[in-house]
Amino acid sequence: YKPFQKYAGGDKNNGKELIETIGCVGCHSVEGINPELNEKVNSRRAPYLTNLASKVDPDWLVSWLKQPRHYDEETIMPSFR
């Protein structure tokens, strides 16, 4: 696989807000967000997101978030803006 988008930097506070508001916690747990959000029914269905950036290539991660089916046509991960 090859990333189709480059990581252009980010903002920690904006990222936290996105995680809390666009539905990530429906499947993922993340340290440092509203604790009630981490207790949702399916929040342990998908990988734990804390420190994920230290484990994956930033360009791959941006490409995965923008178009997950680029890597896996059968993924249940939705495509995000």
MARSE-868288 format. One record per residue (C-alpha): residue in three letters; z negated, y, x negated; chain; residue number from 1. Coordinates in Angstrom, 1 decimal. Example, Ala and Ser with C-alpha at 12.3 -4.5 7.8 and 13.67 -1.06 7.14 Angstrom:
BEGIN
ALA:-7.8:-4.5:-12.3:A:1
SER:-7.1:-1.1:-13.7:A:2
END
This chain:
BEGIN
TYR:0.0:0.0:0.0:A:1
LYS:0.6:3.5:-1.1:A:2
PRO:-1.2:6.6:0.2:A:3
PHE:1.1:9.0:2.0:A:4
GLN:-1.2:12.0:2.0:A:5
LYS:-3.2:13.6:-0.8:A:6
TYR:-6.9:14.5:-0.6:A:7
ALA:-7.1:18.3:-0.8:A:8
GLY:-10.9:18.7:-0.9:A:9
GLY:-13.4:19.0:2.0:A:10
ASP:-16.4:20.6:3.4:A:11
LYS:-19.6:18.5:3.7:A:12
ASN:-20.9:20.4:6.8:A:13
ASN:-17.5:20.2:8.5:A:14
GLY:-17.4:16.5:7.7:A:15
LYS:-20.8:15.9:9.2:A:16
GLU:-19.8:17.8:12.4:A:17
LEU:-16.6:15.7:12.7:A:18
ILE:-18.5:12.4:12.3:A:19
GLU:-21.0:13.5:15.0:A:20
THR:-18.4:14.7:17.5:A:21
ILE:-15.1:12.8:17.3:A:22
GLY:-16.5:9.3:17.8:A:23
CYS:-17.1:7.8:14.4:A:24
VAL:-20.6:6.8:15.3:A:25
GLY:-19.3:4.6:18.2:A:26
CYS:-18.6:2.0:15.5:A:27
HIS:-20.1:3.3:12.2:A:28
SER:-23.6:4.2:11.0:A:29
VAL:-24.0:7.2:8.6:A:30
GLU:-27.0:8.4:6.8:A:31
GLY:-28.0:12.0:7.3:A:32
ILE:-26.7:12.6:10.9:A:33
ASN:-28.6:12.8:14.1:A:34
PRO:-30.6:9.6:14.2:A:35
GLU:-30.0:9.1:17.9:A:36
LEU:-26.3:8.8:17.2:A:37
ASN:-26.8:5.9:14.7:A:38
GLU:-28.6:4.0:17.5:A:39
LYS:-25.6:3.7:19.7:A:40
VAL:-24.7:0.2:20.9:A:41
ASN:-21.8:-0.5:18.6:A:42
SER:-22.7:1.6:15.6:A:43
ARG:-23.0:-1.4:13.3:A:44
ARG:-19.6:-2.9:14.2:A:45
ALA:-17.7:-1.2:11.4:A:46
PRO:-18.6:-0.4:7.7:A:47
TYR:-21.5:1.8:6.9:A:48
LEU:-20.0:5.2:5.9:A:49
THR:-22.6:6.6:3.5:A:50
ASN:-21.2:6.8:0.0:A:51
LEU:-17.9:5.5:1.1:A:52
ALA:-16.1:8.1:-1.1:A:53
SER:-17.6:6.5:-4.2:A:54
LYS:-16.0:3.2:-3.2:A:55
VAL:-12.4:4.1:-2.3:A:56
ASP:-9.6:6.3:-3.6:A:57
PRO:-9.7:9.7:-1.8:A:58
ASP:-6.0:9.7:-1.2:A:59
TRP:-6.2:6.2:0.4:A:60
LEU:-9.1:7.4:2.6:A:61
VAL:-7.3:10.5:3.9:A:62
SER:-4.2:8.4:4.6:A:63
TRP:-6.3:5.7:6.4:A:64
LEU:-8.0:8.3:8.6:A:65
LYS:-4.7:9.9:9.5:A:66
GLN:-2.8:6.7:10.2:A:67
PRO:-4.8:3.5:9.9:A:68
ARG:-1.8:1.4:11.1:A:69
HIS:0.0:2.4:8.0:A:70
TYR:-2.1:-0.2:6.2:A:71
ASP:-3.0:-2.6:8.9:A:72
GLU:-0.9:-2.9:12.1:A:73
GLU:-3.6:-4.8:13.9:A:74
THR:-6.6:-2.6:13.1:A:75
ILE:-8.8:-1.3:15.9:A:76
MET:-9.5:1.9:14.0:A:77
PRO:-8.0:4.8:16.0:A:78
SER:-5.8:7.4:14.4:A:79
PHE:-7.6:10.8:14.0:A:80
ARG:-6.3:14.3:13.8:A:81
END
